[in-house]
Amino acid sequence: MSEPCASDHRLRTEVEDVHALLSLTGAHNVFGVSAGAVIALQAALELGEIHKLALYQPSLSFNEVSHTRWGASIRTRTPAQEARVRARHSVEGNR
């Protein structure tokens, strides 16, 4: 079982952990589930080494709109654009 998180543990901490794993393994593909999908989205926004992103049930909603309504609009964007849009929605939705 994991230790309790430090009081200064934030999304930034999780992104730093993703960066460390990608650097250590040389991986470029990221899969995230639920809150992990939100972390993956933010990491894709900030880290250039993520080439492919797969998400399952990201815990997102913003302005009372769930991810299912905005998801269809991003299918026409490039993968990099999709990652930036998803990450932006994730951050904006958690304010």
C-alpha positions, 0 to 999 in steps of 0.5 A: 500500500502506498504511503500517504501523499505529502501536503505539497503533492500536486498534479505537477508531482505526478507529471514529474513522476511520468517524466522520470518513468519516460526518461528511464524507460525510453517509452513514448506511449502512455495509457491512463485510467480515471485519475491516471488519464488526467495525469496522462493528459497533463503530461502530454501537454507538458512533455514532448516525449509522449507520442501516443496517448490512450485514455480510459474513463478520464475523470473529467467534467467542466462547466457541467459538461462531461468528457463525452460531449467534447470528445467527438470534436477532437477526433478531427485534430492531430494527436498532438492537438488532441493531447493539448486540448484534453489537457487544457480541458482537464486543467480548466475543469479542475479550477 
